[in-house]
Amino acid sequence: MKQKSLFTRSFLLLFFSAFFLFACSIDQENSSEILPALEISNTSYGADPRQKMDIFLPAGRSSDKTPVLIYIHGGAWIDGDKSEFVQVKPLVEQAFPGFAMISLNYRLYDFVSRQNRFPAQEEDVKSALSFVRSKLAEWNVSDDILLSGASAGAHLALLHGLKNRESDIRGLIAFFPPTDLTSLFGFNNLTTLGLTEIMGGTPQTVPTVYQNASPVNFASSDDPPTIFFHGETDQVVPISQSERLETALKNAQIRHQFIRVPNQGHGFTAETNASLLRQAKTFFGEF
């Protein structure tokens, strides 16, 4: 009897030891699979010094559960930098938790050398998206992409999403976007001068260039859901530009939401940005 009891205790000791070691190995395997957050700065997607992007990868990301939000900065196609995203990044993270985020630069028009006329900026967005797609597996993120931007960046996001999009573009977010450059021409002296230089002429001398650079001309029924915001007192890009976009999206029967922001102009308060980003997340829902 004593021998049987000793055998039983030995067996139980071995059993629980083996179980404990197995459980520990499972925990170690699971913990090793949880990827840490990672920031990758100034990654080149082309040969030009401006063709760079910053990548922000969340912890615990996976190729089937981590969508990507891409942000394109503003600056009238002649100025600005991807670092603009840093100002709103905490707000975006709150509204879109678990998303990987990318902020990209693109070539800017130079008034002195007259280099990088449009469509250099459009081509850069194409190149950047191609580069991102080539890195999705390496970054362990999904191919569900939201394309966003502000001002000139919003124009480029819309132009790519409506004109050059691929099926992985699941939605568009635009803050105070230029959408119809033909009608925008002549809004004020700076707009007239800038567009004449950047486009290489006027709507009368190079009408096709303006038409091809205007997102409103490319809305079609299979385009992605689009949400856009515009300040009612915007003196840089008039709200009529978003009204024209709304008409084009309605005519093409594209799911969209246009939010007018009263008493604000070309740029919003932090509180307004936070609210609008939450509304954008609600608009798109879960992927």
C-alpha positions as CSV (number, residue, x, y, z in Angstrom):
1,M,0.0,0.0,0.0
2,K,2.8,2.3,0.9
3,Q,4.6,1.5,-2.3
4,K,1.4,2.2,-4.3
5,S,1.0,5.6,-2.6
6,L,4.6,6.4,-3.5
7,F,4.0,5.5,-7.1
8,T,0.9,7.6,-7.3
9,R,2.7,10.7,-5.9
10,S,5.6,10.2,-8.3
11,F,3.2,9.9,-11.2
12,L,1.3,13.0,-10.3
13,L,4.6,14.9,-9.8
14,L,5.8,14.0,-13.2
15,F,2.4,14.7,-14.8
16,F,2.1,18.2,-13.3
17,S,5.7,19.0,-14.1
18,A,5.2,18.0,-17.8
19,F,1.9,20.0,-17.9
20,F,3.7,23.1,-16.4
21,L,6.5,22.9,-18.9
22,F,4.1,22.5,-21.8
23,A,2.0,25.5,-20.6
24,C,5.2,27.6,-20.3
25,S,6.2,26.7,-23.8
26,I,2.8,27.7,-25.2
27,D,3.0,31.1,-23.4
28,Q,6.5,31.7,-24.8
29,E,5.3,30.9,-28.3
30,N,2.3,33.2,-28.0
31,S,4.4,36.0,-26.5
32,S,7.0,35.7,-29.3
33,E,4.2,36.1,-31.9
34,I,3.0,39.4,-30.5
35,L,5.0,41.9,-32.6
36,P,6.1,45.1,-30.8
37,A,5.2,48.6,-32.1
38,L,7.7,49.8,-34.7
39,E,8.4,53.2,-36.3
40,I,10.3,53.4,-39.5
41,S,11.4,56.9,-40.6
42,N,12.4,58.3,-44.0
43,T,11.9,55.1,-46.0
44,S,12.5,55.8,-49.7
45,Y,10.0,54.7,-52.2
46,G,11.9,56.4,-55.1
47,A,15.1,58.0,-56.1
48,D,14.2,61.6,-55.4
49,P,15.0,63.0,-51.9
50,R,11.3,63.9,-51.5
51,Q,10.1,60.4,-52.2
52,K,10.1,59.2,-48.6
53,M,7.6,58.0,-46.0
54,D,7.3,57.4,-42.3
55,I,5.7,54.1,-41.1
56,F,4.0,53.6,-37.8
57,L,3.2,49.9,-37.1
58,P,1.1,49.0,-34.0
59,A,1.9,46.3,-31.5
60,G,0.2,43.0,-32.0
61,R,-0.3,43.6,-35.7
62,S,-1.2,40.9,-38.1
63,S,-1.7,40.5,-41.8
64,D,-5.4,39.8,-41.5
65,K,-6.4,42.2,-38.8
66,T,-4.3,45.4,-39.2
67,P,-5.6,47.9,-41.8
68,V,-3.5,50.7,-43.1
69,L,-4.2,54.5,-43.0
70,I,-2.1,56.6,-45.4
71,Y,-1.9,60.3,-44.9
72,I,-0.8,62.8,-47.6
73,H,0.2,66.3,-46.4
74,G,-1.0,69.6,-47.7
75,G,0.9,72.7,-48.9
76,A,-0.5,73.8,-52.3
77,W,1.7,71.2,-54.0
78,I,4.7,73.5,-53.4
79,D,5.3,73.2,-49.7
80,G,4.7,71.0,-46.7
81,D,6.1,67.8,-45.2
82,K,5.1,64.4,-43.9
83,S,5.9,65.6,-40.4
84,E,2.5,67.4,-40.5
85,F,1.0,64.0,-39.6
86,V,2.7,64.1,-36.2
87,Q,0.3,66.9,-35.1
88,V,-2.8,64.7,-35.6
89,K,-1.3,61.3,-35.0
90,P,-2.6,60.9,-31.4
91,L,-6.1,61.8,-32.6
92,V,-5.9,59.4,-35.5
93,E,-4.7,56.6,-33.1
94,Q,-7.7,57.3,-30.8
95,A,-10.2,57.2,-33.7
96,F,-8.6,54.3,-35.6
97,P,-7.1,52.0,-32.9
98,G,-5.1,49.1,-34.2
99,F,-4.4,50.7,-37.6
100,A,-0.9,50.9,-39.1
101,M,-0.2,54.5,-40.3
102,I,1.9,55.9,-43.0
103,S,2.7,59.6,-43.8
104,L,4.4,60.3,-47.1
105,N,6.2,63.1,-48.9
106,Y,6.0,63.7,-52.6
107,R,7.8,66.0,-55.1
108,L,6.9,69.6,-54.8
109,Y,6.8,72.1,-57.6
110,D,9.7,74.5,-57.6
111,F,9.0,78.0,-58.8
112,V,12.7,78.8,-59.5
113,S,13.7,75.7,-61.5
114,R,10.1,75.0,-62.7
115,Q,10.7,71.4,-61.9
116,N,8.0,68.9,-60.8
117,R,5.1,70.2,-62.6
118,F,1.9,68.2,-62.2
119,P,1.4,65.3,-62.6
120,A,4.6,64.5,-60.8
121,Q,2.7,64.6,-57.5
122,E,0.1,62.2,-58.8
123,E,2.7,59.8,-60.1
124,D,4.5,59.9,-56.7
125,V,1.3,58.8,-54.9
126,K,1.1,55.9,-57.4
127,S,4.7,54.9,-56.7
128,A,4.2,55.2,-52.9
129,L,1.1,52.9,-53.0
130,S,3.0,50.4,-55.1
131,F,5.8,50.4,-52.6
132,V,3.5,50.0,-49.7
133,R,1.8,47.0,-51.3
134,S,5.2,45.4,-51.8
135,K,5.9,45.7,-48.0
136,L,2.6,44.6,-46.6
137,A,3.8,41.0,-45.8
138,E,7.1,42.3,-44.3
139,W,5.3,44.7,-42.1
140,N,2.6,42.2,-41.1
141,V,-0.4,44.3,-42.0
142,S,-3.4,43.8,-44.2
143,D,-4.1,45.1,-47.7
144,D,-7.1,47.1,-46.5
145,I,-6.1,50.7,-47.1
146,L,-7.7,54.1,-46.1
147,L,-6.3,57.0,-48.1
148,S,-6.5,60.4,-46.5
149,G,-5.1,63.9,-46.8
150,A,-5.5,67.6,-46.1
151,S,-5.8,70.4,-48.7
152,A,-3.4,69.5,-51.6
153,G,-2.9,66.1,-49.9
154,A,-6.7,65.6,-49.9
155,H,-6.7,66.4,-53.6
156,L,-4.0,63.8,-54.2
157,A,-5.8,61.2,-52.1
158,L,-9.1,61.8,-53.9
159,L,-7.4,61.8,-57.3
160,H,-5.8,58.5,-56.6
161,G,-8.9,57.0,-55.1
162,L,-11.3,58.0,-57.8
163,K,-9.0,57.9,-60.9
164,N,-6.1,55.5,-60.2
165,R,-7.5,53.3,-57.4
166,E,-7.0,49.6,-56.9
167,S,-9.4,47.3,-55.1
168,D,-7.5,47.5,-51.8
169,I,-8.4,51.2,-51.4
170,R,-11.3,50.7,-49.0
171,G,-12.1,54.4,-48.3
172,L,-11.1,58.0,-48.7
173,I,-10.9,60.8,-46.1
174,A,-10.4,64.4,-47.3
175,F,-10.0,67.6,-45.3
176,F,-10.9,70.8,-47.3
177,P,-9.9,69.4,-50.7
178,P,-9.5,71.1,-54.0
179,T,-11.6,68.9,-56.3
180,D,-12.2,70.8,-59.6
181,L,-9.1,72.8,-60.6
182,T,-10.7,74.4,-63.6
183,S,-13.3,76.1,-61.4
184,L,-10.7,76.8,-58.6
185,F,-8.6,78.7,-61.1
186,G,-9.2,82.4,-60.6
187,F,-10.5,82.1,-57.0
188,N,-7.9,84.7,-56.1
189,N,-4.6,86.0,-57.5
190,L,-2.4,83.5,-55.6
191,T,-4.5,80.6,-56.8
192,T,-4.3,81.8,-60.4
193,L,-0.6,82.3,-60.3
194,G,0.1,79.0,-58.5
195,L,-2.1,76.9,-60.7
196,T,-0.7,78.5,-63.9
197,E,2.8,77.5,-62.8
198,I,2.1,74.1,-61.4
199,M,-0.2,73.0,-64.3
200,G,2.0,74.6,-67.0
201,G,-0.8,76.9,-68.2
202,T,-4.4,78.0,-67.7
203,P,-7.6,76.1,-68.2
204,Q,-7.9,77.8,-71.5
205,T,-4.3,76.9,-72.7
206,V,-4.0,73.4,-71.2
207,P,-7.6,72.3,-70.5
208,T,-6.8,68.5,-70.6
209,V,-4.2,69.0,-67.8
210,Y,-6.8,70.6,-65.6
211,Q,-9.4,68.0,-66.4
212,N,-7.1,65.1,-65.7
213,A,-6.0,66.7,-62.4
214,S,-9.6,67.2,-61.1
215,P,-11.0,64.3,-59.0
216,V,-14.6,65.3,-59.7
217,N,-14.1,64.2,-63.3
218,F,-13.4,60.5,-62.3
219,A,-16.2,59.6,-60.0
220,S,-17.8,56.2,-60.9
221,S,-20.2,53.8,-59.2
222,D,-17.4,51.4,-58.2
223,D,-15.3,54.0,-56.3
224,P,-14.7,53.6,-52.6
225,P,-16.8,55.2,-49.8
226,T,-15.7,58.8,-49.3
227,I,-16.0,61.2,-46.3
228,F,-14.9,64.8,-46.6
229,F,-14.9,67.9,-44.4
230,H,-14.8,71.6,-45.3
231,G,-14.8,74.8,-43.3
232,E,-17.6,77.2,-44.2
233,T,-15.3,80.2,-43.9
234,D,-12.4,78.7,-45.9
235,Q,-10.6,81.5,-47.8
236,V,-7.9,79.2,-49.3
237,V,-10.0,76.5,-50.9
238,P,-13.6,77.6,-51.1
239,I,-16.3,75.2,-49.8
240,S,-17.8,75.1,-53.3
241,Q,-15.0,72.7,-54.1
242,S,-16.5,70.1,-51.7
243,E,-20.0,71.0,-53.0
244,R,-18.8,70.0,-56.5
245,L,-17.4,66.8,-55.1
246,E,-20.7,66.0,-53.4
247,T,-22.6,66.5,-56.6
248,A,-20.2,64.2,-58.5
249,L,-20.4,61.5,-55.9
250,K,-24.2,61.7,-55.8
251,N,-24.4,61.4,-59.6
252,A,-22.1,58.4,-59.5
253,Q,-24.1,56.9,-56.6
254,I,-21.0,56.5,-54.4
255,R,-21.6,56.2,-50.7
256,H,-20.3,59.4,-49.1
257,Q,-20.7,61.9,-46.3
258,F,-20.0,65.6,-46.6
259,I,-19.6,67.4,-43.3
260,R,-19.6,71.2,-43.3
261,V,-17.7,72.8,-40.4
262,P,-19.3,76.1,-39.4
263,N,-17.1,79.1,-38.2
264,Q,-13.8,77.4,-39.3
265,G,-11.6,77.9,-42.3
266,H,-8.7,76.1,-43.9
267,G,-7.7,74.1,-40.9
268,F,-9.6,73.0,-37.8
269,T,-9.2,73.0,-34.1
270,A,-7.9,69.9,-32.3
271,E,-11.3,69.3,-30.8
272,T,-12.9,69.5,-34.3
273,N,-10.4,67.2,-35.8
274,A,-11.0,64.6,-33.1
275,S,-14.7,64.7,-33.6
276,L,-14.4,64.5,-37.4
277,L,-12.0,61.5,-37.2
278,R,-14.5,59.7,-34.9
279,Q,-17.2,60.4,-37.4
280,A,-15.0,59.0,-40.2
281,K,-14.4,55.8,-38.2
282,T,-18.1,55.4,-37.7
283,F,-18.7,56.0,-41.4
284,F,-16.4,53.3,-42.5
285,G,-17.2,50.9,-39.6
286,E,-15.2,47.7,-39.2
287,F,-13.3,46.2,-42.1
